[in-house]
Amino acid sequence: MSSARGATLAQGFSQRLLLEVYDKSQLEVVVNRQYEGEINKVGSKLNILNIARITERTYTGANLASADSLYENNCVLTIDQWKSFYWQELTIDNWESYIKDPHSTVVAQKADERNKNMEAYVYGLYGDVGAGNRVGTDYTTGTVTVDVTTGLVTGSGTTFTSAMVGKGFKATGHSLWYRVKTYTNATSIVIEDDFDDTTSAYTGGAIGAGASYTIEAVTAVSITTSNILAKVGQLKLKLDKAESFGYSSVPEDGRFLLVPPEFEDVATNGASGITLHVPAVYEDLVKRGMLTMLKGFKIFMSNRLTGDNTNGFHLIAGHPNWMTFAEKLLSADIEEEIIGNFGTAYKDLFVYGAKVPDSRRHFAAELFATFA
């Protein structure tokens, strides 16, 4: 039962407030805050540049071939989440209610609520995982033809769906994964290069009629005690092989895997090869939900992942350098006298945003799964 404060008059109650309970924030171990100071100086947008890779060639003694041109890659980190709290503490409520001083409790609860919402926002960006880095139930029915310039995919015997948009696509003849850009109907979709920071294009060349193909992780895979370790191993392999596809090598140190409570339930009910034990060096991370070390990942349990056990959870494995995150408290707990009444009002203004640069999309992998 709940009621407005002040509606419960002073009676015999416990002297201690029942605090709202939250999972401890895991943002510190799953995002990169390298640019936070810079964006807090300049405002809501920060351009982050890097130089595209150049190629090392074999020297034969002859004059060198044409020189590589240097190209800048630019991504924009935008602070686009604007959040605030606003509440009043009325003098008459303080007098009537048994709870005389709610302020410190409300402030602590406010901070926890904000952390919860920021984590849900960050974990909701699972779609920024690089094409080819998803584990789930793939779609391979029928054959396809791919147009050389537009990326138009024409299927034969296919049943494409709108759920495939954003998923990785690779046909026989492709050396890289591409991304489903748009869905038209059951036999027609368009694919594009897996980039967000450049103009959309398809550069994978023509694929002739009758080619087999894969659209990754279109539906959730069922995780059981018999396959849970293998699926975690597939996530590790995705990160380990990033460099072999021309992407930056993913550091082995600092890798994490975010899992729902159902993961722990399966892991502790007969799964072979999994022991939920946190090495002593990581005991401080237990407060943030760390369950164990597995396949080089620090495993963190979270209730804030996108999805559910009916439609599928979007588990994220990765390295903190996958995502850059920045936040700023623009106005902290402004205290105002309530005009026309008696008491105090409090408010704040908090902003944040996140960005996955194209060059770091393969620093993470996604497991789309349910748990049996």
Disulfide bonds with the S-S distance in Angstrom:
none
